[in-house]
Amino acid sequence: MKHDRTLVVVLGDQLSPDLASLRSADPARDIVLMAEVADETTYVPHHKKKLAFVLAAMRHFGQELRAAGWQVRYIKLDDPTNTGSLTGEIERCLEDHPAQEVCVVQPGEYRLHDALIDASETWAASLRIMSDDRFLSTPEEFRTWAEGRKQLRMEYFYRDMRRRSGFLMEGSQPIGGKWNYDSENRKPARGDLFMPQLHRVDPDAITSEVLALVAARFPDNFGDLTPFWYAVTRTEASRALDHFVAHALPKFGDYQDAMLQQEPFLYHSVLAQYINIGLLDAREVCARVEAAFHAGHAPLNAVEGFIRQIIGWREYMRGIYWLEGPDYTLSNHLQAQRPLPSFYWTGDTDMSCMSAAIKQTREESYAHHIQRLMVTGNFALLAGINPFEVHEWYLAVYADAYEWVEAPNVIGMSQFADGGRLGSKPYAASGNYINKMSDYCKSCHYDVRQKTGPNACPFNPLYWDFLDRNADVLRGNPRLGNPYRTWDRMDPIRQDASRQSAQAFLDSLG
């Protein structure tokens, strides 16, 4: 007997009612499958809050689809019949509800994309993978853009995305006459600035049930589960966007690179997890922020800096991920082999900046981009930690982390493990940068003013040791010319003191 229905599979990070697969389906005929499965909850040791966020958002979206008239087969993680894998649940659904076709929007990760293709060879139904048009560009379009370029630079891609999208444009020219206002967005923050509170949501009955499930099933996973305040519906995520635009956007640009010990969020939006899971649409978010500029509510440097992160970095990261292939996460251009130190999981270190960023991550499943790049990422780079281990840590601990966006940020930008395919230089810095952009150093066990010795900020000798031990690979980088000239002019005794101080600290890591 022929079955003309389609089985529409909605993945856990595709919680968008305007999803391409839903637009192409018929609620009166087709069936939607959503499944919480062990494979997706355990492939890295996810933060408890991240697990709760995804599962609660999935359950609320399943209810939203039912209310809209869809027939939804929803499999919970603790269902005794759950096979533990997405492909297993598709096969089980096809047995109960035979279909002509299985339709899914392109998964964000090679791992799941390949698993679906391999499993589909045994299905009676055909597999159709649709393009994810929630993004502004496709992997194919990015490949065309990248073809023939010796080096890929986000700035040029970003300008193309501005032209294509029309955001902050006057005809063919950028509003204000400049494409990028990043030079205006590097102010250190003071603790006496008024910091707006984030939009927080109290758990409802569905979310409370998920919190109990995560607490029981993942008791040893990283991070604090409560207090849990994330939005898990489109309505509440939209309110979080409204709150950011009204209260934080005007000063977002000025202080987006700043770090304060007692202010984990500053003027950041904390919307990335809502965009990446599908509760907010990237175009809608950019349009709201642009409207605030035209209304005179927010300055151009804030609005341009925010939009650049979405249509520039976010789209660029996805393009790099699908361009470079599934082995990209194994890249190790600098041959870094040191294991990830245990304090990445505990925050128990005398380095104030590292402790603050990691403990904040434990509490909130969040750290902003400079904390990730110039504190935890910078330390891993300088210390020569294996980039694959660094990648898996970032993927596990942040609520907004999916491999398509996380891996290029870590492997390419943070760890320079791709040898400069993504970024023009390693993001390496001494303690001076952290001291300039934060208040971490004031309460630190180490002295940022000391360059060597047991009391010196570890970032100081590690920085020079990093350049020295990677000189054969990095000395020819034109953006590192000044640091290498400084190193070459340095007294040999001071050079040796840097090497010895760095080695003594690295030996203490165990």
BAVOFI-655871 format. One line per field, with one value per residue (C-alpha): x, y, z; residue in three letters. Coordinates in nm, 4 decimals. Example, Ala and Ser with C-alpha at 12.3 -4.5 7.8 and 13.67 -1.06 7.14 Angstrom:
// residues 2
c1 <- 1.2300,1.3670;
c2 <- -0.4500,-0.1060;
c3 <- 0.7800,0.7140;
code <- Ala,Ser;
This chain:
// residues 510
c1 <- 0.0000,0.1329,0.1544,0.1747,0.2363,0.5645,0.7395,0.8747,1.1630,1.2178,1.5566,1.6211,1.7812,1.5143,1.2311,1.0983,0.7358,0.8566,1.0976,1.1295,1.0185,0.7027,0.6236,0.6396,0.4210,0.0467,-0.0805,-0.3855,-0.1776,0.1798,0.3245,0.5928,0.8516,1.0435,1.2639,1.4811,1.7496,2.0487,2.2876,2.2259,2.2438,2.5700,2.8047,2.9775,2.9143,2.6714,2.6157,2.3052,2.1477,2.2113,2.0377,1.7429,1.7150,1.7076,1.4681,1.2292,1.2279,1.1622,0.8667,0.7124,0.7576,0.5935,0.2934,0.2955,0.2854,-0.0046,-0.1950,-0.1369,-0.3010,-0.0034,-0.0020,0.3123,0.4824,0.6947,0.9359,1.0662,1.4111,1.2759,1.0242,1.0969,1.0551,1.3063,1.5789,1.8346,1.9116,1.7349,1.7667,1.6242,1.3230,1.2706,1.2748,1.0305,0.7988,0.8070,0.6992,0.3978,0.3251,0.4558,0.5496,0.6692,0.9310,1.1307,1.1903,1.4394,1.6036,1.9806,2.1284,2.3856,2.6504,2.8232,2.7799,2.4014,2.3902,2.5992,2.4057,2.0784,2.2172,2.3675,2.0521,1.8212,1.9675,1.7581,1.4339,1.1369,1.0900,1.3181,1.5166,1.4889,1.7286,1.6159,1.8309,1.8064,1.6836,1.6798,2.0348,2.1035,2.3499,2.3858,2.6965,2.7021,2.6983,2.9794,3.1824,3.1396,3.2485,3.5544,3.6630,3.9985,4.0722,4.4082,4.2853,3.9287,3.8537,3.5270,3.5330,3.4949,3.2268,3.0460,3.0412,2.8839,2.6238,2.5434,2.4896,2.2742,2.0643,2.0364,2.0981,2.2455,2.2816,2.2100,2.1971,2.5299,2.7082,2.7124,2.5220,2.7697,3.0332,3.2140,3.1522,3.2949,3.2957,3.4881,3.7544,3.4862,3.3776,3.6739,3.6074,3.6846,3.3875,3.3652,3.1816,2.9713,2.8028,2.4327,2.3981,2.0551,1.9134,1.8468,1.4963,1.4420,1.1619,1.0363,1.0099,0.6558,0.5263,0.6860,1.0241,1.0081,0.9519,1.2577,1.4682,1.3791,1.4666,1.8062,1.8865,1.8093,1.9627,2.2720,2.3747,2.7484,2.7392,2.9170,2.7439,2.4673,2.1141,1.9426,1.8462,1.7085,1.5858,1.6127,1.3228,1.2015,0.9235,0.9168,0.6985,0.9454,1.2479,1.0824,1.0386,1.4087,1.4848,1.2532,1.4255,1.7740,1.6818,1.5156,1.7684,2.1112,2.1593,2.2488,2.5679,2.6340,2.8894,3.1006,3.1454,3.1127,3.4783,3.4791,3.4892,3.3862,3.4144,3.0626,2.8855,2.8754,2.6339,2.7113,2.5257,2.5290,2.2059,2.2439,2.0211,2.2547,2.1049,1.7570,1.8684,2.0692,1.7851,1.5257,1.3164,1.4287,1.4829,1.8187,1.6650,1.3972,1.6579,1.8713,1.5676,1.4642,1.8120,1.8381,1.4989,1.6348,1.9112,1.6725,1.4517,1.7487,1.7430,2.0857,2.4091,2.5581,2.8615,2.6347,2.3946,2.6628,2.8660,2.5645,2.4477,2.8042,2.8053,2.4939,2.5194,2.8993,3.0509,2.7579,2.7095,3.0857,3.1361,2.8700,3.0221,3.3688,3.2290,3.0626,3.3498,3.6265,3.4611,3.4188,3.7931,3.8251,3.7978,4.1133,4.3240,4.6344,4.8620,5.0772,5.0979,4.9646,4.9357,4.8932,4.5775,4.3022,4.3717,4.1167,4.0430,3.8518,3.5825,3.6143,3.7353,3.9794,4.2806,4.4645,4.4311,4.1469,4.0403,4.0265,3.8480,3.5876,3.5179,3.4978,3.2880,3.0529,3.0316,2.9515,2.6744,2.5154,2.6304,2.7357,3.0411,3.0649,3.2907,3.5932,3.5898,3.5863,3.8453,4.0883,4.0693,3.9906,4.0807,4.3924,4.5190,4.4636,4.6510,4.9469,4.9677,4.9645,4.6499,4.5254,4.2737,4.0360,4.0014,3.9452,3.6802,3.4946,3.4972,3.3407,3.0857,2.9855,2.9655,2.7799,2.4043,2.4514,2.7155,2.6461,2.9365,2.8725,2.9264,3.1503,3.4152,3.5322,3.5364,3.7574,3.9661,4.0144,3.9846,4.0743,4.3366,4.4759,4.4714,4.3766,4.6961,4.5269,4.2526,3.9963,4.1939,4.4999,4.6903,4.6723,4.4669,4.7509,4.7942,4.9755,4.8163,4.8265,4.5252,4.3182,4.4203,4.3179,3.9762,3.8741,3.8961,4.0122,4.3753,4.3009,4.2038,4.4397,4.6950,4.9409,5.0853,5.0138,5.2992,5.5589,5.6886,5.8654,5.9000,5.6574,5.4368,5.4131,5.0834,5.1172,4.9907,5.3076,5.5796,5.3418,5.2939,5.6651,5.7178,5.4349,5.5979,5.9405,5.8431,5.6274,5.8750,5.9397,5.5691,5.4659,5.7656,5.6718,5.3230,5.3225,5.0880,5.3396,5.6341,5.6357,5.6136,5.8974,6.1125,6.0514,6.1454,6.4609,6.5702,6.5122,6.8145,6.8963,6.8771,6.5244,6.4313,6.5527,6.3636,6.0433,6.1053,6.1794,5.8811,5.6496,5.7849,5.7558,5.3911,5.3122,5.4753,5.2462,4.9431,5.0254;
c2 <- 0.0000,0.3397,0.6006,0.9577,1.1185,1.2850,1.2355,1.5778,1.5508,1.8667,1.8752,2.0221,2.3402,2.3980,2.5299,2.7720,2.7641,2.8996,2.6063,2.5102,2.1511,2.2677,2.5160,2.2372,1.9960,1.9538,1.9442,1.7467,1.4673,1.4705,1.3882,1.5693,1.3773,1.5353,1.3171,1.3727,1.1062,0.9904,1.0287,1.4038,1.4580,1.2686,1.3183,1.5791,1.6302,1.9191,2.1809,2.0990,2.4347,2.3734,2.0358,2.1814,2.4724,2.2550,1.9951,2.2521,2.4563,2.1400,2.0406,2.3852,2.3909,2.0499,2.1927,2.4981,2.2773,2.0723,2.3928,2.4978,2.1782,1.9499,1.5794,1.5553,1.2371,1.3544,1.1110,1.2121,1.1212,0.9010,0.7181,0.3449,0.2713,0.5386,0.3842,0.6487,0.7732,1.0012,0.7512,0.4802,0.6979,0.7728,0.4001,0.3293,0.6074,0.4748,0.1334,0.2863,0.5537,0.4459,0.7412,0.8033,1.0519,1.1644,1.5389,1.7252,2.0658,2.0341,1.9514,2.1935,1.9268,1.6791,1.4103,1.4099,1.4870,1.1785,0.9577,1.0404,0.9669,0.6352,0.5222,0.6212,0.3498,0.0940,0.2941,0.2259,0.6041,0.8405,1.1112,1.4770,1.7247,2.0827,2.3934,2.5848,2.9200,3.0697,3.1718,3.4562,3.2539,2.8894,2.6703,2.6602,3.0386,3.0621,2.8067,3.0180,3.3298,3.1504,2.9927,3.1211,3.3225,3.2418,3.3732,3.4029,3.7220,3.7865,4.1608,4.1146,3.8504,4.0785,4.3638,4.1330,4.0287,4.3931,4.4574,4.1467,4.2004,4.5782,4.6219,4.9653,5.0566,5.3688,5.2367,5.0652,5.2476,5.1790,5.4226,5.6580,5.6010,5.3159,4.9421,4.8696,5.0658,4.8119,5.0696,5.2547,4.9428,4.8781,5.0833,4.9286,4.9396,5.0783,4.8998,5.2075,5.2077,5.1283,4.7725,4.6633,4.3362,4.0550,3.9412,3.6344,3.3792,3.1651,2.7937,2.6778,2.3220,2.1876,2.3419,2.2270,1.8709,1.8995,2.0399,1.7385,1.5041,1.6672,1.6673,1.2964,1.1801,1.4031,1.4630,1.4650,1.6900,2.0251,2.3348,2.4619,2.3683,2.6328,2.9078,2.8494,3.1675,3.1105,3.1813,2.8550,2.9863,3.2252,3.4649,3.4949,3.5050,3.7968,3.9714,3.9176,4.0848,4.3756,4.4133,4.4189,4.6775,4.9008,4.8815,4.7565,4.8157,5.1884,5.1068,4.7621,4.8910,5.0937,4.8155,4.4936,4.3995,4.4945,4.2465,4.3035,4.0563,4.1102,4.1815,3.8730,4.0221,4.3973,4.5286,4.2030,4.0697,3.7016,3.6188,3.3842,3.0689,3.1834,3.2571,2.9354,2.7139,2.8858,3.0778,3.4048,3.4713,3.6303,3.8678,3.9751,4.0459,4.2541,4.4442,4.5314,4.6550,4.8564,5.0153,5.1314,5.3167,5.4858,5.5868,5.7564,5.5138,5.3552,5.4856,5.3480,5.1886,4.9769,4.8768,4.8028,4.6013,4.3917,4.3292,4.2386,3.9573,3.8059,3.8578,3.8721,3.6338,3.3953,3.3429,3.3340,3.0638,2.8455,2.8946,2.7958,2.4892,2.3438,2.4498,2.2867,1.9494,1.7091,1.6804,2.0532,1.9933,1.7760,2.0650,2.1306,2.3647,2.4476,2.0831,2.1691,1.8522,1.9563,1.8076,2.0444,2.1438,2.0235,2.3806,2.4364,2.2254,2.3586,2.7173,2.6403,2.8444,3.1432,3.3280,3.5668,3.6118,3.2387,3.1648,3.4351,3.3301,2.9585,2.9974,3.2272,2.9599,2.6983,2.9158,3.0524,2.8396,3.1773,3.3959,3.6768,3.6691,3.8435,3.6177,3.3193,3.4542,3.6545,3.4752,3.1016,3.0780,3.2921,3.0862,2.7584,2.8973,3.0239,2.7057,2.4796,2.2872,2.0344,2.2294,1.9344,1.9179,2.2935,2.2573,1.9852,2.1950,2.4953,2.2735,2.1237,2.4241,2.7010,2.7126,2.8710,2.6208,2.4040,2.2631,2.4647,2.7926,2.6808,2.4789,2.7528,3.0049,2.7767,2.5863,2.8771,3.2005,3.1182,2.8447,2.9252,2.5505,2.5869,2.7810,3.1064,2.9813,3.1764,3.4491,3.6475,3.5956,3.4110,3.5936,3.5837,3.8472,3.9029,4.0018,4.3672,4.3238,4.1593,4.4296,4.7027,4.5546,4.4207,4.4549,4.0953,4.1784,4.3964,4.0950,3.8392,3.6289,3.7126,4.0542,4.1625,4.4148,4.1423,3.9839,3.6788,3.4876,3.2911,3.5943,3.7171,3.6959,3.3643,3.5273,3.7413,3.4730,3.2389,3.4998,3.5260,3.1532,3.0915,3.3150,3.1622,2.7966,2.8549,3.0851,2.8427,2.8521,3.2057,3.4330,3.4932,3.6190,3.9893,4.0770,3.9352,4.1359,4.3842,4.1225,3.9220,4.2330,4.3104,3.9546,3.9682,4.2924,4.1500,4.0733,3.6969,3.6782,3.8182,3.5839,3.2886,3.4126,3.4166,3.0619,2.9357,3.1112,2.9781,2.6242,2.6349,2.7388,2.4776,2.2082,2.3076,2.2207,1.8511;
c3 <- 0.0000,-0.0921,0.1809,0.0549,0.3926,0.4847,0.8158,0.9116,1.1588,1.3663,1.5378,1.8803,1.7428,1.4769,1.6933,1.4336,1.3099,0.9749,0.9300,0.5615,0.6243,0.8027,0.5266,0.2703,0.4717,0.5196,0.8800,0.7704,0.6185,0.7484,1.0878,1.2852,1.4866,1.7739,1.9917,2.2964,2.2625,2.4625,2.1683,2.1544,2.5290,2.5830,2.2845,2.5025,2.8760,2.8279,3.0969,3.3006,3.2108,2.8410,2.8591,3.0480,2.8058,2.4952,2.6365,2.7838,2.4623,2.2590,2.4767,2.4569,2.0789,2.0472,2.2299,2.0029,1.6944,1.8332,1.9089,1.5462,1.4207,1.3636,1.4510,1.6637,1.7767,2.0692,2.2370,2.5785,2.7032,2.9833,2.7632,2.8279,2.4559,2.3513,2.1327,2.2342,1.8832,1.6375,1.3542,1.5805,1.6560,1.2863,1.2091,1.4920,1.3736,1.0164,1.1471,1.3218,1.0600,0.7182,0.5006,0.1493,0.2566,0.5578,0.5407,0.7586,0.7424,0.7151,1.0561,1.1912,1.2434,1.0142,1.2783,1.2544,0.8822,0.8036,1.0478,0.8728,0.5277,0.6390,0.8182,0.5317,0.3105,0.4998,0.5127,0.2901,0.2756,0.0882,0.2707,0.1720,0.3373,0.2878,0.3033,0.6318,0.5070,0.8564,0.7662,0.5256,0.3166,0.2209,0.2478,-0.1336,-0.1578,0.0947,-0.1001,-0.4139,-0.2214,-0.0813,-0.4106,-0.5286,-0.2140,-0.0521,0.2818,0.4048,0.5944,0.7719,0.7027,0.3269,0.3678,0.6127,0.3621,0.1048,0.3611,0.4353,0.0646,0.0239,0.3349,0.3121,0.6833,0.7662,0.4012,0.1993,-0.1540,-0.2136,0.0712,0.4452,0.6648,0.8295,0.5606,0.7385,0.7350,1.0770,1.4035,1.6083,1.7010,1.9020,2.0893,2.3180,2.6290,2.9682,3.2048,3.5568,3.8329,3.9092,3.5668,3.5707,3.4417,3.3185,3.4467,3.2013,3.1179,3.3371,3.3238,3.6116,3.5198,3.4437,3.4974,3.1774,3.2519,3.6144,3.4960,3.2707,3.5551,3.7679,3.4787,3.4198,3.7922,3.8163,3.4892,3.4705,3.8335,3.7576,3.4519,3.4573,3.5858,3.8092,3.7094,3.9177,3.9340,3.5834,3.4163,3.0389,2.8064,2.6534,2.4275,2.1340,2.3319,2.6187,2.3859,2.2047,2.5381,2.6071,2.2725,2.3584,2.6949,2.5398,2.2776,2.5342,2.8162,2.7016,2.3282,2.3560,2.5501,2.4058,2.1549,2.3945,2.6481,2.4486,2.5124,2.8813,3.1721,3.5340,3.8206,3.9553,3.6251,3.4026,3.1475,3.1329,2.8245,2.6288,2.4838,2.5888,2.2906,2.1009,2.2521,2.1468,1.7909,1.7554,1.8783,1.6606,1.9144,1.7553,1.3852,1.2966,1.0406,1.2876,1.5548,1.3183,1.1930,1.5500,1.6329,1.3112,1.3826,1.7199,1.5355,1.2924,1.5855,1.7520,2.0454,1.9915,1.8349,1.5155,1.6806,1.9039,1.6285,1.3695,1.6211,1.7137,1.3574,1.2567,1.5118,1.3524,0.9759,0.9872,1.2407,1.2814,0.9082,0.8499,1.1138,0.9560,0.6118,0.7374,0.9148,0.6049,0.3787,0.5802,0.6384,0.9317,1.0052,1.0766,1.4518,1.4331,1.2998,1.5104,1.3180,1.6223,1.7372,2.0833,2.2940,2.6593,2.8188,2.9251,3.2886,3.5428,3.6552,3.3310,3.4981,3.8525,3.8258,4.1067,4.0010,4.1492,3.8183,3.8949,3.5323,3.4609,3.7857,3.7223,3.3625,3.4437,3.7591,3.5696,3.3013,3.5667,3.7076,3.3906,3.0929,2.9539,2.9065,2.6551,2.3517,2.5042,2.8092,2.5738,2.3299,2.5435,2.8786,2.8582,2.4891,2.5164,2.8088,2.6209,2.3199,2.5233,2.7315,2.4244,2.5154,2.2606,2.0482,2.0128,2.3915,2.4009,2.1297,2.3206,2.6375,2.4664,2.2945,2.6281,2.8563,2.6708,2.6109,2.2673,2.1513,1.8475,1.6527,1.3347,1.5229,1.8096,1.6222,1.3812,1.6653,1.8756,1.6191,1.3807,1.5722,1.9323,1.8911,1.5434,1.4901,1.1229,1.0523,0.9577,0.7281,0.9306,1.1090,1.0108,1.3380,1.6708,1.9340,2.1869,2.4559,2.7829,3.1107,3.0077,2.7772,3.0503,3.2982,3.0534,2.9766,3.3187,3.6946,3.7361,3.8046,4.1080,4.3198,4.1672,4.3546,4.0758,3.9909,3.6356,3.6559,3.7094,3.3905,3.5327,3.8577,4.0744,4.1493,3.7907,3.6048,3.4148,3.0962,3.0831,3.0535,2.8702,2.5979,2.5188,2.5593,2.3121,2.0518,2.1145,2.0956,1.7840,1.6089,1.3223,1.2357,1.3325,1.2749,0.9133,1.0034,0.9109,1.1988,1.4480,1.3222,1.6108,1.8900,1.7374,1.6979,2.0651,2.1602,1.9487,2.1168,2.4616,2.6788,2.6640,3.0435,3.0356,2.7516,2.9543,3.2605,3.0537,2.9332,3.2831,3.4434,3.1739,3.2133,3.5919,3.5640,3.2974,3.5101,3.7967,3.5835,3.6141;
code <- Met,Lys,His,Asp,Arg,Thr,Leu,Val,Val,Val,Leu,Gly,Asp,Gln,Leu,Ser,Pro,Asp,Leu,Ala,Ser,Leu,Arg,Ser,Ala,Asp,Pro,Ala,Arg,Asp,Ile,Val,Leu,Met,Ala,Glu,Val,Ala,Asp,Glu,Thr,Thr,Tyr,Val,Pro,His,His,Lys,Lys,Lys,Leu,Ala,Phe,Val,Leu,Ala,Ala,Met,Arg,His,Phe,Gly,Gln,Glu,Leu,Arg,Ala,Ala,Gly,Trp,Gln,Val,Arg,Tyr,Ile,Lys,Leu,Asp,Asp,Pro,Thr,Asn,Thr,Gly,Ser,Leu,Thr,Gly,Glu,Ile,Glu,Arg,Cys,Leu,Glu,Asp,His,Pro,Ala,Gln,Glu,Val,Cys,Val,Val,Gln,Pro,Gly,Glu,Tyr,Arg,Leu,His,Asp,Ala,Leu,Ile,Asp,Ala,Ser,Glu,Thr,Trp,Ala,Ala,Ser,Leu,Arg,Ile,Met,Ser,Asp,Asp,Arg,Phe,Leu,Ser,Thr,Pro,Glu,Glu,Phe,Arg,Thr,Trp,Ala,Glu,Gly,Arg,Lys,Gln,Leu,Arg,Met,Glu,Tyr,Phe,Tyr,Arg,Asp,Met,Arg,Arg,Arg,Ser,Gly,Phe,Leu,Met,Glu,Gly,Ser,Gln,Pro,Ile,Gly,Gly,Lys,Trp,Asn,Tyr,Asp,Ser,Glu,Asn,Arg,Lys,Pro,Ala,Arg,Gly,Asp,Leu,Phe,Met,Pro,Gln,Leu,His,Arg,Val,Asp,Pro,Asp,Ala,Ile,Thr,Ser,Glu,Val,Leu,Ala,Leu,Val,Ala,Ala,Arg,Phe,Pro,Asp,Asn,Phe,Gly,Asp,Leu,Thr,Pro,Phe,Trp,Tyr,Ala,Val,Thr,Arg,Thr,Glu,Ala,Ser,Arg,Ala,Leu,Asp,His,Phe,Val,Ala,His,Ala,Leu,Pro,Lys,Phe,Gly,Asp,Tyr,Gln,Asp,Ala,Met,Leu,Gln,Gln,Glu,Pro,Phe,Leu,Tyr,His,Ser,Val,Leu,Ala,Gln,Tyr,Ile,Asn,Ile,Gly,Leu,Leu,Asp,Ala,Arg,Glu,Val,Cys,Ala,Arg,Val,Glu,Ala,Ala,Phe,His,Ala,Gly,His,Ala,Pro,Leu,Asn,Ala,Val,Glu,Gly,Phe,Ile,Arg,Gln,Ile,Ile,Gly,Trp,Arg,Glu,Tyr,Met,Arg,Gly,Ile,Tyr,Trp,Leu,Glu,Gly,Pro,Asp,Tyr,Thr,Leu,Ser,Asn,His,Leu,Gln,Ala,Gln,Arg,Pro,Leu,Pro,Ser,Phe,Tyr,Trp,Thr,Gly,Asp,Thr,Asp,Met,Ser,Cys,Met,Ser,Ala,Ala,Ile,Lys,Gln,Thr,Arg,Glu,Glu,Ser,Tyr,Ala,His,His,Ile,Gln,Arg,Leu,Met,Val,Thr,Gly,Asn,Phe,Ala,Leu,Leu,Ala,Gly,Ile,Asn,Pro,Phe,Glu,Val,His,Glu,Trp,Tyr,Leu,Ala,Val,Tyr,Ala,Asp,Ala,Tyr,Glu,Trp,Val,Glu,Ala,Pro,Asn,Val,Ile,Gly,Met,Ser,Gln,Phe,Ala,Asp,Gly,Gly,Arg,Leu,Gly,Ser,Lys,Pro,Tyr,Ala,Ala,Ser,Gly,Asn,Tyr,Ile,Asn,Lys,Met,Ser,Asp,Tyr,Cys,Lys,Ser,Cys,His,Tyr,Asp,Val,Arg,Gln,Lys,Thr,Gly,Pro,Asn,Ala,Cys,Pro,Phe,Asn,Pro,Leu,Tyr,Trp,Asp,Phe,Leu,Asp,Arg,Asn,Ala,Asp,Val,Leu,Arg,Gly,Asn,Pro,Arg,Leu,Gly,Asn,Pro,Tyr,Arg,Thr,Trp,Asp,Arg,Met,Asp,Pro,Ile,Arg,Gln,Asp,Ala,Ser,Arg,Gln,Ser,Ala,Gln,Ala,Phe,Leu,Asp,Ser,Leu,Gly;
